[in-house]
Amino acid sequence: RTPMTSRAFSETRVEKVVFLGTGAAVPCPGKRNMSCICFSANTGAGRSLTLVDCGEGTQHHIAVCPSTKLYAVDDILITHLHGDHCFGIFGLLCSMGMAERTEPVSVVGPKGIRAMVEAALLAAPPCELPVPLRFSELEAGFSGFVKETASGLRVSAYPIEHGPPTWGYVLQEPDRAGKLDAKKARTMGAAGPQLGQLKNGQDITLADGGVVKATDVVSPPQQGRSFAVLQDCYDASGAAHGCQGVDVLIHECTFEEGLHELALKKGHSTSKMAAQFAESVRCKRLVLTHFSARYTASSGCPDDPAEQLGKEAEAYCSMPVTVAKDFMVLDESQECFGPLPELSVKRPAWTPVIETPARTEQQL
């Protein structure tokens, strides 16, 4: 990871990671929507949301999720241009326009994302973009730092193999300044505004000519946490360097290991492949997402069939493994940024099918 400089010290923290869509290719109504992961950052002055991918139906899930608000979405990062990862952006931007948003929205994605968005939005009356947009298009082979989000998170993109040009993203918090030992600083003669100067890393000179060094009264900076999102891929080695030691690695897991050949044919990963990559980069938590509809089973199934993929992954890695669900929230209050016990949704998130009684001969 790129070291942060003292000028980058900030109070910006990722408080939550919200899964708004964890399915692959097709939606499974009431269970898994198309891909979207939301990073909720607190800047100290407010909250800003960054979406990684924006599959169709994303704005529906934002609307029923208490942890997300449409007006707070400032940045959208698209991993690749397959529809299940980006076709939700059109309606989402239109809804922002209807809410009379005037602040710009940043859109990062492969070359072609701008033409796709503008073709859809400019073709529909009133033939204008609903909100100001700032595009950052990634050229083939690009690897490295892209931009800072509105909240101050550093976004880096790394090419991964899927078929069409595809990138994984690493989001890194700015470093947080060390804590000031105010009692010690006062004992050494500092007072008033001088305490703030020391907190900001500046040495001060006292009236008697003595010098108080910031390093003597301020603890070392706290390194910002980092989060990696590797969606569709059969080979994530291009992102390995950028993912070293990340706090949370979110990796696609479309199939079980028994379908390894099918996964490679379709450009996807298995549970074992995701776990082995996680182990190689020594992340602190592995989160699996992007599950084939085959792991949804029947709508009447009370449990999540994708849990079997999590159990498979645990056999190949040493860190905690989490199987994502729609509306699951990873929270900084939990150990290793683990999931909260309850899903964040205003309606039932796992809706069983109500069986229709068979008609009697008389009713027919």
Disulfide bonds with the S-S distance in Angstrom:
none
